[in-house]
Amino acid sequence: MKTKKLLAFMSALAFIGTAATGCSSGDTGSGEAQTTTASTAPKELNEEDKAALENVVVEDAETLENPTVRWLATYDINPADGKPKMPALEMFETQYGGKIEYIPCTYNERYDRLATMLVGGDAPDMFPAQEFDTFPSRVLEGKFQAWDDYLDFNDEALWAGVPGAKALSDMHVLKGKHYVAAVGTYSSCVMVYNKNTIEENGLDDPAELLAEDNWTWDTFKKMCEDYCSREEDKFAYDSWYFERALLLTTGVAPVGMKDGKLVNNLASAEIERAENFMYDLKANDLPLPKAEFDWTEHAERIGEGKTLFLPIGTWALWGDPQYAEKFGKPGEIMFVPMPKDPDADAYYLPSSMDAYSLCKGAQNPEGAAAYMKCILTAGNSDESKAITEKQYREDYGWTDEMLEMNKTVDDLTAEHPMISFVGGLSGDINGAGVAHDIDDALKQASFNGTDWASTREAVNLLAQTDIDELNARIDNEL
């Protein structure tokens, strides 16, 4: 799994419609944290943008008694290396007098570092929750506490401007308490493609199919079949994210939450249908054969016209200009959401979230909650949205077409946001443990052409055993 690569490219959890915080890469992708001072100064907001944000006021904001919020993560919320400052951080600094103190760590050490700090009585305040692995197992380990004493999840005015955020927060509830503050929603996976490749091969533009409500598994598969040719070294898609994302378009997560308890859906008809679909794609030699390409991603093949799609997060189009250039020249790059499951009752899309966990024993929970309010308020303001959109144009080279599609994707995602709690089971999804074993099993049909019936048999009992144990702990330990 390539989660560390995602964090290495992240410069912000920003997206049009919700102005999140700016950050610089904290993990190089090799497991080493970035601890040196950035060589380039952050790009401050100009005076016009600062003046506009003066009209975006957080209700009841007042100077914090403790202005410093300590942030343990692989990336910094504060902008660096020439990256733009996001409106929410500007608001936190000006309206609350707050500041974010970055505590760097590597991806592999982050939970060990957190545990050491907690035992030493030196708890940080906030920890990133967008990896979907802080809840519920690590809540039960005593690493995180509920937000509810500091952040009002029933404040309709506060949450109304960021569609989907409240719903995602409500999915992370145990015994009536919220253990994750999801303050923004956006698609976890879009299908990036090069428009020239589509045109040169006489294919329907996926963006036009989406506009016609005809972007489905079926039209996606037909397009892949028409394009692919092993003899010409042409394959349909290359991704570490496709399998998880496609499963969620069924409207059923492999592991879900219901009434504050984990639910095992591995044996559901929906998951079986998606796995069989991916098995069929592999059987027809459509995906890039990872084993033949050293199990590495090749984004450059999109720009070369050799791979049709790269399913990935939109961060790939703004996190690192050199990476984004692999997809093609300006004006050639485009993306659409994951195709719709034709048998689903709605258009379900995999959701990522700008989300935070409150550390157990946090020294400044009030400051952390104030920062959450800044993100939510910024996401509900036209001024902040305009600033963020301008940053996408000027700093990341996005076109009007890309900006409009981004809004469409975010709106669709917010209507029916889908997440899986596989990462919240025992163990790290990128290391050892039940979470890793299940995640690996879910990819076998697509990666290796293994039939789902065999794979499911091997992991279903494992998943159920862990889920039963965690549910019992929820009953008895909270």
FENWOCOR-V841167 format. One line per field, one symbol per residue. psi: psi as a letter, one per 30 degrees, with the letter a starting at -180 (. if undefined). A space follows every 10 residues. Layout:
BEGIN
psi: ???
END
This chain:
BEGIN
psi: kheeeeeefk flhklkfjja lkllkfkffg gkkjflkkfk lljlkleeee eefffjkkkg klkkejfkkk jjlflkekkl hglkkkeeee eeeeffgllk jkjklleffe eeeeeeeeeg ghklelkkgf fhgfkfefef fgflllffff kjfgjeeeff fikfeeeeef fhkkhgkkgk jjgkklkfkl jklkeeeeef ghlkkeeeee fghgjleeee eeeeefekje eghkleljlf feeeeeefff gkkekakkhg kkkjgfglee eeeeeeeeee eefghelkje ffhghlkiff feffgfkekj kllfffffej eeeefffalk ffkllllklk jfflfljkkk klkjlkkjkk gkfieeeeee eeeeeeeefg keeeeeeeee eeeeffgkle eeeeeeeeee eeefeikklk gefgaklkfg blleeeeeee effeeeeghk keeeeeeffe eeeeeeeeee eeeeeff.
END
